[in-house]
């Protein structure tokens, strides 16, 4: 098992089309399988990163 903790950045567009910058904390969990690593968990937290 392995994991990463990171910050994700993106742009969202609200109904009126104005772009909104987003920053989230993210955690990714991975499981090792015979043919490589598989992403088994992706979680983001809307609090400020």
C-alpha positions as CSV (number, residue, x, y, z in Angstrom):
1,X,0.0,0.0,0.0
2,X,1.2,3.5,-0.7
3,X,-0.3,7.0,-0.5
4,X,0.3,10.6,-1.6
5,X,-0.9,13.8,0.0
6,X,-0.9,16.8,-2.3
7,X,-2.5,20.0,-3.4
8,X,-4.7,20.0,-6.5
9,X,-5.3,23.2,-8.5
10,X,-8.1,23.8,-11.0
11,X,-10.5,26.2,-12.5
12,X,-14.3,25.8,-12.3
13,X,-16.9,27.9,-14.2
14,X,-20.0,29.0,-12.4
15,X,-23.4,29.5,-14.1
16,X,-22.6,33.0,-15.3
17,X,-19.3,31.7,-16.8
18,X,-16.9,33.5,-14.6
19,X,-13.9,31.3,-13.8
20,X,-13.2,30.4,-10.2
21,X,-9.7,29.2,-9.1
22,X,-9.9,26.1,-6.8
23,X,-7.3,24.6,-4.5
24,X,-7.9,21.4,-2.6
25,X,-5.9,19.1,-0.3
26,X,-6.0,15.7,-1.8
27,X,-5.1,12.2,-0.6
28,X,-4.6,9.3,-3.0
29,X,-4.3,5.7,-1.9
30,X,-2.6,3.0,-4.0
31,X,-2.5,-0.8,-3.9
32,X,0.3,-2.9,-5.4
33,X,-1.0,-5.6,-7.8
34,X,0.9,-8.1,-10.0
35,X,0.9,-5.7,-13.0
36,X,1.6,-2.5,-11.1
37,X,0.1,0.1,-8.8
38,X,-3.7,0.8,-8.8
39,X,-5.4,3.9,-7.5
40,X,-8.0,2.7,-4.9
41,X,-8.8,6.0,-3.1
42,X,-9.0,9.6,-4.1
43,X,-10.3,12.1,-1.5
44,X,-10.3,15.9,-1.6
45,X,-10.9,18.3,1.2
46,X,-12.5,21.7,0.3
47,X,-10.8,23.5,3.1
48,X,-7.9,25.8,2.2
49,X,-4.8,23.9,1.3
